[in-house]
Amino acid sequence: MTTDQVRIQNFIDSLKLSQRMFNLGLLLSFLAVFVAFNPREVNQAKIPLVGIDIDSKEKFIAISAFFFVLVGVYMSFAVKRCCSLIIKIQDQELAEAAKSYPSIVNANVFYTTVMIASLAGIWVVAIAEAYDMNALYAVILANIIITPYIHCAQSSKKITPKHG
């Protein structure tokens, strides 16, 4: 196996990892919206390893946002790894072929913008509903929460395939 082939395999593995992290972040987002709009209270939920009791919607949304940010940071590391690997591949045809691996992370600007906007919107409604706050403050908090995902979208321009 050549060095370029190893780098391509590592690139694809990092891209798969970043896709998994995006999917996990999306799942956390939809769970937050589900709990925020659930008419019943959250009772007797517990995070097993750390022993945190979740007894309100507000606490669930805050914990979900914390894990969402952590997943976003982990996704950011995976995207940065993809960017550093693709630059080191010396055969440009192989590099372009590797960039064509299907993933939302290396999608074009339109899909990336839709991805970030949808995540921001999901967190705005979850925060505004759970904390019963002004929409402007919810937008500000949501933009802080999705910052790692915005960073990934900006970094992923380097790994977006050039078709045509």
MODELLER restraints for C-alpha pairs under 7 A, 6 or more apart:
rsr = mdl.restraints
at = mdl.atoms
rsr.add(forms.Gaussian(group=physical.xy_distance, feature=features.Distance(at['CA:4:A'], at['CA:89:A']), mean=5.40, stdev=0.5))
rsr.add(forms.Gaussian(group=physical.xy_distance, feature=features.Distance(at['CA:4:A'], at['CA:90:A']), mean=6.86, stdev=0.5))
rsr.add(forms.Gaussian(group=physical.xy_distance, feature=features.Distance(at['CA:7:A'], at['CA:85:A']), mean=6.06, stdev=0.5))
rsr.add(forms.Gaussian(group=physical.xy_distance, feature=features.Distance(at['CA:7:A'], at['CA:89:A']), mean=6.70, stdev=0.5))
rsr.add(forms.Gaussian(group=physical.xy_distance, feature=features.Distance(at['CA:8:A'], at['CA:98:A']), mean=6.29, stdev=0.5))
rsr.add(forms.Gaussian(group=physical.xy_distance, feature=features.Distance(at['CA:11:A'], at['CA:82:A']), mean=5.12, stdev=0.5))
rsr.add(forms.Gaussian(group=physical.xy_distance, feature=features.Distance(at['CA:11:A'], at['CA:85:A']), mean=6.03, stdev=0.5))
rsr.add(forms.Gaussian(group=physical.xy_distance, feature=features.Distance(at['CA:11:A'], at['CA:86:A']), mean=6.91, stdev=0.5))
rsr.add(forms.Gaussian(group=physical.xy_distance, feature=features.Distance(at['CA:14:A'], at['CA:78:A']), mean=5.33, stdev=0.5))
rsr.add(forms.Gaussian(group=physical.xy_distance, feature=features.Distance(at['CA:14:A'], at['CA:81:A']), mean=6.71, stdev=0.5))
rsr.add(forms.Gaussian(group=physical.xy_distance, feature=features.Distance(at['CA:14:A'], at['CA:82:A']), mean=5.94, stdev=0.5))
rsr.add(forms.Gaussian(group=physical.xy_distance, feature=features.Distance(at['CA:15:A'], at['CA:78:A']), mean=6.85, stdev=0.5))
rsr.add(forms.Gaussian(group=physical.xy_distance, feature=features.Distance(at['CA:15:A'], at['CA:79:A']), mean=6.81, stdev=0.5))
rsr.add(forms.Gaussian(group=physical.xy_distance, feature=features.Distance(at['CA:15:A'], at['CA:82:A']), mean=6.46, stdev=0.5))
rsr.add(forms.Gaussian(group=physical.xy_distance, feature=features.Distance(at['CA:17:A'], at['CA:78:A']), mean=6.56, stdev=0.5))
rsr.add(forms.Gaussian(group=physical.xy_distance, feature=features.Distance(at['CA:18:A'], at['CA:75:A']), mean=4.77, stdev=0.5))
rsr.add(forms.Gaussian(group=physical.xy_distance, feature=features.Distance(at['CA:18:A'], at['CA:78:A']), mean=5.38, stdev=0.5))
rsr.add(forms.Gaussian(group=physical.xy_distance, feature=features.Distance(at['CA:18:A'], at['CA:79:A']), mean=6.25, stdev=0.5))
rsr.add(forms.Gaussian(group=physical.xy_distance, feature=features.Distance(at['CA:19:A'], at['CA:103:A']), mean=6.53, stdev=0.5))
rsr.add(forms.Gaussian(group=physical.xy_distance, feature=features.Distance(at['CA:19:A'], at['CA:104:A']), mean=6.88, stdev=0.5))
rsr.add(forms.Gaussian(group=physical.xy_distance, feature=features.Distance(at['CA:19:A'], at['CA:105:A']), mean=6.23, stdev=0.5))
rsr.add(forms.Gaussian(group=physical.xy_distance, feature=features.Distance(at['CA:21:A'], at['CA:71:A']), mean=5.90, stdev=0.5))
rsr.add(forms.Gaussian(group=physical.xy_distance, feature=features.Distance(at['CA:21:A'], at['CA:75:A']), mean=5.47, stdev=0.5))
rsr.add(forms.Gaussian(group=physical.xy_distance, feature=features.Distance(at['CA:22:A'], at['CA:75:A']), mean=6.88, stdev=0.5))
rsr.add(forms.Gaussian(group=physical.xy_distance, feature=features.Distance(at['CA:25:A'], at['CA:68:A']), mean=5.40, stdev=0.5))
rsr.add(forms.Gaussian(group=physical.xy_distance, feature=features.Distance(at['CA:25:A'], at['CA:71:A']), mean=6.26, stdev=0.5))
rsr.add(forms.Gaussian(group=physical.xy_distance, feature=features.Distance(at['CA:28:A'], at['CA:64:A']), mean=6.22, stdev=0.5))
rsr.add(forms.Gaussian(group=physical.xy_distance, feature=features.Distance(at['CA:28:A'], at['CA:68:A']), mean=6.41, stdev=0.5))
rsr.add(forms.Gaussian(group=physical.xy_distance, feature=features.Distance(at['CA:29:A'], at['CA:122:A']), mean=6.52, stdev=0.5))
rsr.add(forms.Gaussian(group=physical.xy_distance, feature=features.Distance(at['CA:29:A'], at['CA:123:A']), mean=6.70, stdev=0.5))
rsr.add(forms.Gaussian(group=physical.xy_distance, feature=features.Distance(at['CA:32:A'], at['CA:61:A']), mean=5.64, stdev=0.5))
rsr.add(forms.Gaussian(group=physical.xy_distance, feature=features.Distance(at['CA:32:A'], at['CA:64:A']), mean=6.47, stdev=0.5))
rsr.add(forms.Gaussian(group=physical.xy_distance, feature=features.Distance(at['CA:32:A'], at['CA:126:A']), mean=6.14, stdev=0.5))
rsr.add(forms.Gaussian(group=physical.xy_distance, feature=features.Distance(at['CA:33:A'], at['CA:122:A']), mean=6.87, stdev=0.5))
rsr.add(forms.Gaussian(group=physical.xy_distance, feature=features.Distance(at['CA:33:A'], at['CA:126:A']), mean=4.81, stdev=0.5))
rsr.add(forms.Gaussian(group=physical.xy_distance, feature=features.Distance(at['CA:35:A'], at['CA:57:A']), mean=6.50, stdev=0.5))
rsr.add(forms.Gaussian(group=physical.xy_distance, feature=features.Distance(at['CA:36:A'], at['CA:57:A']), mean=6.17, stdev=0.5))
rsr.add(forms.Gaussian(group=physical.xy_distance, feature=features.Distance(at['CA:36:A'], at['CA:126:A']), mean=5.52, stdev=0.5))
rsr.add(forms.Gaussian(group=physical.xy_distance, feature=features.Distance(at['CA:36:A'], at['CA:129:A']), mean=5.88, stdev=0.5))
rsr.add(forms.Gaussian(group=physical.xy_distance, feature=features.Distance(at['CA:36:A'], at['CA:130:A']), mean=4.92, stdev=0.5))
rsr.add(forms.Gaussian(group=physical.xy_distance, feature=features.Distance(at['CA:37:A'], at['CA:129:A']), mean=6.80, stdev=0.5))
rsr.add(forms.Gaussian(group=physical.xy_distance, feature=features.Distance(at['CA:41:A'], at['CA:56:A']), mean=6.42, stdev=0.5))
rsr.add(forms.Gaussian(group=physical.xy_distance, feature=features.Distance(at['CA:41:A'], at['CA:57:A']), mean=6.76, stdev=0.5))
rsr.add(forms.Gaussian(group=physical.xy_distance, feature=features.Distance(at['CA:42:A'], at['CA:55:A']), mean=5.59, stdev=0.5))
rsr.add(forms.Gaussian(group=physical.xy_distance, feature=features.Distance(at['CA:42:A'], at['CA:56:A']), mean=5.26, stdev=0.5))
rsr.add(forms.Gaussian(group=physical.xy_distance, feature=features.Distance(at['CA:42:A'], at['CA:57:A']), mean=6.00, stdev=0.5))
rsr.add(forms.Gaussian(group=physical.xy_distance, feature=features.Distance(at['CA:43:A'], at['CA:54:A']), mean=6.99, stdev=0.5))
rsr.add(forms.Gaussian(group=physical.xy_distance, feature=features.Distance(at['CA:43:A'], at['CA:55:A']), mean=5.08, stdev=0.5))
rsr.add(forms.Gaussian(group=physical.xy_distance, feature=features.Distance(at['CA:44:A'], at['CA:53:A']), mean=6.99, stdev=0.5))
rsr.add(forms.Gaussian(group=physical.xy_distance, feature=features.Distance(at['CA:44:A'], at['CA:54:A']), mean=6.58, stdev=0.5))
rsr.add(forms.Gaussian(group=physical.xy_distance, feature=features.Distance(at['CA:44:A'], at['CA:55:A']), mean=6.16, stdev=0.5))
rsr.add(forms.Gaussian(group=physical.xy_distance, feature=features.Distance(at['CA:45:A'], at['CA:53:A']), mean=6.00, stdev=0.5))
rsr.add(forms.Gaussian(group=physical.xy_distance, feature=features.Distance(at['CA:45:A'], at['CA:54:A']), mean=5.07, stdev=0.5))
rsr.add(forms.Gaussian(group=physical.xy_distance, feature=features.Distance(at['CA:45:A'], at['CA:55:A']), mean=6.71, stdev=0.5))
rsr.add(forms.Gaussian(group=physical.xy_distance, feature=features.Distance(at['CA:46:A'], at['CA:52:A']), mean=5.60, stdev=0.5))
rsr.add(forms.Gaussian(group=physical.xy_distance, feature=features.Distance(at['CA:46:A'], at['CA:53:A']), mean=4.50, stdev=0.5))
rsr.add(forms.Gaussian(group=physical.xy_distance, feature=features.Distance(at['CA:46:A'], at['CA:54:A']), mean=5.65, stdev=0.5))
rsr.add(forms.Gaussian(group=physical.xy_distance, feature=features.Distance(at['CA:47:A'], at['CA:53:A']), mean=6.61, stdev=0.5))
rsr.add(forms.Gaussian(group=physical.xy_distance, feature=features.Distance(at['CA:54:A'], at['CA:60:A']), mean=6.09, stdev=0.5))
rsr.add(forms.Gaussian(group=physical.xy_distance, feature=features.Distance(at['CA:57:A'], at['CA:130:A']), mean=6.06, stdev=0.5))
rsr.add(forms.Gaussian(group=physical.xy_distance, feature=features.Distance(at['CA:58:A'], at['CA:130:A']), mean=5.72, stdev=0.5))
rsr.add(forms.Gaussian(group=physical.xy_distance, feature=features.Distance(at['CA:58:A'], at['CA:131:A']), mean=6.23, stdev=0.5))
rsr.add(forms.Gaussian(group=physical.xy_distance, feature=features.Distance(at['CA:65:A'], at['CA:145:A']), mean=6.65, stdev=0.5))
rsr.add(forms.Gaussian(group=physical.xy_distance, feature=features.Distance(at['CA:69:A'], at['CA:145:A']), mean=6.01, stdev=0.5))
rsr.add(forms.Gaussian(group=physical.xy_distance, feature=features.Distance(at['CA:69:A'], at['CA:146:A']), mean=6.95, stdev=0.5))
rsr.add(forms.Gaussian(group=physical.xy_distance, feature=features.Distance(at['CA:69:A'], at['CA:148:A']), mean=6.78, stdev=0.5))
rsr.add(forms.Gaussian(group=physical.xy_distance, feature=features.Distance(at['CA:72:A'], at['CA:148:A']), mean=5.03, stdev=0.5))
rsr.add(forms.Gaussian(group=physical.xy_distance, feature=features.Distance(at['CA:72:A'], at['CA:149:A']), mean=5.66, stdev=0.5))
rsr.add(forms.Gaussian(group=physical.xy_distance, feature=features.Distance(at['CA:73:A'], at['CA:148:A']), mean=5.55, stdev=0.5))
rsr.add(forms.Gaussian(group=physical.xy_distance, feature=features.Distance(at['CA:76:A'], at['CA:148:A']), mean=6.37, stdev=0.5))
rsr.add(forms.Gaussian(group=physical.xy_distance, feature=features.Distance(at['CA:76:A'], at['CA:152:A']), mean=5.27, stdev=0.5))
rsr.add(forms.Gaussian(group=physical.xy_distance, feature=features.Distance(at['CA:79:A'], at['CA:152:A']), mean=6.38, stdev=0.5))
rsr.add(forms.Gaussian(group=physical.xy_distance, feature=features.Distance(at['CA:79:A'], at['CA:155:A']), mean=7.00, stdev=0.5))
rsr.add(forms.Gaussian(group=physical.xy_distance, feature=features.Distance(at['CA:79:A'], at['CA:156:A']), mean=6.60, stdev=0.5))
rsr.add(forms.Gaussian(group=physical.xy_distance, feature=features.Distance(at['CA:80:A'], at['CA:155:A']), mean=6.95, stdev=0.5))
rsr.add(forms.Gaussian(group=physical.xy_distance, feature=features.Distance(at['CA:83:A'], at['CA:158:A']), mean=6.16, stdev=0.5))
rsr.add(forms.Gaussian(group=physical.xy_distance, feature=features.Distance(at['CA:83:A'], at['CA:159:A']), mean=6.15, stdev=0.5))
rsr.add(forms.Gaussian(group=physical.xy_distance, feature=features.Distance(at['CA:86:A'], at['CA:95:A']), mean=6.15, stdev=0.5))
rsr.add(forms.Gaussian(group=physical.xy_distance, feature=features.Distance(at['CA:89:A'], at['CA:95:A']), mean=6.07, stdev=0.5))
rsr.add(forms.Gaussian(group=physical.xy_distance, feature=features.Distance(at['CA:96:A'], at['CA:161:A']), mean=6.18, stdev=0.5))
rsr.add(forms.Gaussian(group=physical.xy_distance, feature=features.Distance(at['CA:99:A'], at['CA:159:A']), mean=5.75, stdev=0.5))
rsr.add(forms.Gaussian(group=physical.xy_distance, feature=features.Distance(at['CA:99:A'], at['CA:160:A']), mean=6.14, stdev=0.5))
rsr.add(forms.Gaussian(group=physical.xy_distance, feature=features.Distance(at['CA:99:A'], at['CA:161:A']), mean=5.04, stdev=0.5))
rsr.add(forms.Gaussian(group=physical.xy_distance, feature=features.Distance(at['CA:100:A'], at['CA:161:A']), mean=5.56, stdev=0.5))
rsr.add(forms.Gaussian(group=physical.xy_distance, feature=features.Distance(at['CA:105:A'], at['CA:156:A']), mean=6.57, stdev=0.5))
rsr.add(forms.Gaussian(group=physical.xy_distance, feature=features.Distance(at['CA:106:A'], at['CA:156:A']), mean=5.62, stdev=0.5))
rsr.add(forms.Gaussian(group=physical.xy_distance, feature=features.Distance(at['CA:106:A'], at['CA:159:A']), mean=5.76, stdev=0.5))
rsr.add(forms.Gaussian(group=physical.xy_distance, feature=features.Distance(at['CA:106:A'], at['CA:160:A']), mean=4.75, stdev=0.5))
rsr.add(forms.Gaussian(group=physical.xy_distance, feature=features.Distance(at['CA:107:A'], at['CA:160:A']), mean=6.02, stdev=0.5))
rsr.add(forms.Gaussian(group=physical.xy_distance, feature=features.Distance(at['CA:108:A'], at['CA:160:A']), mean=6.32, stdev=0.5))
rsr.add(forms.Gaussian(group=physical.xy_distance, feature=features.Distance(at['CA:112:A'], at['CA:153:A']), mean=6.14, stdev=0.5))
rsr.add(forms.Gaussian(group=physical.xy_distance, feature=features.Distance(at['CA:116:A'], at['CA:149:A']), mean=6.95, stdev=0.5))
rsr.add(forms.Gaussian(group=physical.xy_distance, feature=features.Distance(at['CA:116:A'], at['CA:150:A']), mean=6.56, stdev=0.5))
rsr.add(forms.Gaussian(group=physical.xy_distance, feature=features.Distance(at['CA:120:A'], at['CA:142:A']), mean=5.73, stdev=0.5))
rsr.add(forms.Gaussian(group=physical.xy_distance, feature=features.Distance(at['CA:120:A'], at['CA:143:A']), mean=6.37, stdev=0.5))
rsr.add(forms.Gaussian(group=physical.xy_distance, feature=features.Distance(at['CA:120:A'], at['CA:146:A']), mean=6.53, stdev=0.5))
rsr.add(forms.Gaussian(group=physical.xy_distance, feature=features.Distance(at['CA:123:A'], at['CA:142:A']), mean=5.34, stdev=0.5))
rsr.add(forms.Gaussian(group=physical.xy_distance, feature=features.Distance(at['CA:124:A'], at['CA:138:A']), mean=5.15, stdev=0.5))
rsr.add(forms.Gaussian(group=physical.xy_distance, feature=features.Distance(at['CA:124:A'], at['CA:139:A']), mean=5.36, stdev=0.5))
rsr.add(forms.Gaussian(group=physical.xy_distance, feature=features.Distance(at['CA:124:A'], at['CA:142:A']), mean=5.46, stdev=0.5))
rsr.add(forms.Gaussian(group=physical.xy_distance, feature=features.Distance(at['CA:127:A'], at['CA:138:A']), mean=5.76, stdev=0.5))
rsr.add(forms.Gaussian(group=physical.xy_distance, feature=features.Distance(at['CA:128:A'], at['CA:134:A']), mean=6.73, stdev=0.5))
rsr.add(forms.Gaussian(group=physical.xy_distance, feature=features.Distance(at['CA:128:A'], at['CA:135:A']), mean=6.07, stdev=0.5))
rsr.add(forms.Gaussian(group=physical.xy_distance, feature=features.Distance(at['CA:128:A'], at['CA:138:A']), mean=5.46, stdev=0.5))
